[in-house]
Amino acid sequence: MEVVIFIIVVGGLYFGIYKIAKSKNRQPINWILLSLLISPLILIIILAFMQKLPKQRAQITTRGRKRSIKKRR
């Protein structure tokens, strides 16, 4: 029974890291991997105090095709 509680608590900590990192526009997988080396509680505190990054814009690619706009008469 203790093992199940431990898994739930640790899973909740990792889920918290994921959600906080996502809300701060940071890479959640990198923070989760870092939490394997450092305590998840410490990383949650660090993420909570970090500023939110601006969102990255998606790039639009047009694989060699030119878009043409036809005028209607």
N, C-alpha and C positions, 0 to 999 in steps of 0.2 A: 504494500500500500504506500509506503514511503517513497518508493521508486516512482510511482505514478504521480504523486504530488510533486516530486522533484522535476520530472519531465514537464509537467504542466507549468510550473513556475519558470523554468528556464525557457521553455517555448514562448511564454508570455513576455519575457524580457527581450528575446530576439524579435518577436513581433512588434514590441514597442520601439526597438531600435529601427526596424524597417519603416514603421509609420512616421517616426520623427524625422528620419533622414529623408524620406520621400517628401514630407511637408516642407523641409528646408531646401529642397531642390538639390539634394546631394545623392551620390550613388549608394543605395542601400546595401548592395551586396558587398561593397568594399568595407562598409562599417560593420557588417555582420562578421566578415572574415577577421577584421581587426579585433572584434570582441572575443574571438577565440583565443587571442593572445593576451588581451587585457580584460579586466572584469566588465561584464555587460552593464553593471550599475554605474561604473565610472563613465562609460561611453554615453549612457543616457544623459547623465549630468552634463557632459561636454557638449553633446548635441543640443541640449536644451538651451545652453547659453550662446550657441553660435548664431550668427545672423543668417537670414534667409538669402540665398543666392538668386540672382535674376534668372528667369526661365530662358532656356536656349531655344533659338528659333530653328524650325525645321528647314532643311534645304530642299528646294524644288529642283529636280533634274529633269531634263527633257531629252533624253537619249538621241541627240542629233536631229530631232524633228523640230521644224519651225512651226509655230502656231500661226495660222492665218485667220484673219477676221474678215468675213465677207460682208460687204455692205448691202443692205436691202434697199430696194428702190420703191 
